[in-house]
């Protein structure tokens, strides 16, 4: 994957995160605050915990830091998969956001 292809795919992920935060805030009382700065999105929950997602352009990876730990994801041709094999990015973001918010939250990328 070229740098341009990585940035195109990764930008779609960051945009999807922002859009999901907006949708969650409209449809639930989760009260998420998402802040974007370049290739980094910080989601802050009402309990003041955070999830940080940032792009690692030289490695063509997306990194996520949550209370459960730190994760690295590479695009496998279909989805962003954890480099240690534990799962798909949006499934793991949903899992961690749900745990940190105390309610079921779903993050996904629209087709």
C-alpha positions in Angstrom: 0.0 0.0 0.0 1.3 3.4 -0.9 1.3 6.4 1.5 -1.5 7.9 -0.4 -3.6 4.8 -0.3 -2.9 4.5 3.5 -4.0 8.1 4.1 -7.1 7.7 2.0 -8.2 4.5 3.9 -7.1 5.8 7.3 -8.9 9.2 6.8 -12.1 7.3 6.3 -11.6 5.5 9.6 -11.1 8.8 11.5 -14.1 10.4 9.8 -16.2 7.3 10.7 -15.2 7.6 14.3 -16.3 11.3 14.4 -19.6 10.5 12.7 -20.3 7.6 15.0 -19.6 9.9 18.0 -22.2 12.4 16.6 -24.7 9.6 16.0 -24.2 8.1 19.5 -24.7 11.6 21.1 -27.9 12.1 19.1 -29.3 8.7 20.0 -28.1 8.0 23.6 -27.1 9.7 26.8 -23.4 8.6 26.5 -22.2 12.2 26.1 -19.0 11.6 24.1 -16.7 14.4 23.3 -14.6 13.7 20.2 -11.7 16.0 19.4 -9.7 15.8 16.1 -6.2 17.2 15.6 -4.7 16.1 12.3 -4.3 12.3 12.3 -5.4 12.0 15.9 -8.9 11.6 17.4 -9.5 11.7 21.2 -12.8 10.4 22.5 -13.5 11.6 26.1 -16.3 9.9 28.1 -18.4 11.4 30.8 -16.3 9.6 33.4 -13.3 11.5 32.0 -11.7 8.3 30.6 -10.4 8.5 27.0 -9.7 6.5 23.9 -7.1 7.9 21.6 -6.8 6.8 17.9 -3.9 8.0 15.9 -2.3 7.3 12.5 1.2 6.0 12.2 1.9 6.9 8.5 5.5 5.5 8.3 4.2 2.1 9.5 0.8 2.3 7.6 -0.9 1.5 10.9 -3.7 2.9 13.1 -3.0 2.9 16.8 -5.6 2.9 19.5 -5.0 3.5 23.2 -7.8 2.6 25.7 -8.2 1.6 29.3 -7.8 -2.1 28.1 -4.4 -1.4 26.5 -2.7 -0.2 23.3 -3.3 -1.8 19.9 -1.9 -1.5 16.4 -3.9 -2.2 13.3 -2.9 -2.8 9.7 -5.2 -3.0 6.7 -5.4 -6.6 5.5 -7.1 -5.9 2.2 -10.6 -5.9 3.7 -10.5 -4.5 7.3 -8.1 -3.0 9.8 -6.9 -6.0 11.8 -4.9 -6.0 15.1 -1.3 -6.8 14.3 -1.3 -9.3 17.2 -4.4 -11.0 15.8 -6.9 -10.1 18.5 -9.6 -8.6 16.2 -10.9 -6.0 13.9 -10.6 -2.2 14.6 -14.2 -1.2 14.8 -15.3 -4.2 16.8 -12.5 -3.5 19.4 -13.3 0.2 19.4 -17.0 -0.6 20.1 -15.9 -3.1 22.9 -13.7 -0.6 24.6 -16.0 2.4 24.2 -18.9 0.3 25.6 -16.7 -0.7 28.6 -15.6 2.9 29.3 -19.0 4.4 28.9 -21.0 1.7 30.8 -23.4 1.2 27.9 -23.5 -0.6 24.6 -22.0 1.6 21.9 -21.4 0.7 18.2 -18.7 2.1 16.0 -18.6 1.1 12.4 -17.6 2.4 9.0 -20.4 3.0 6.5 -20.0 1.0 3.3 
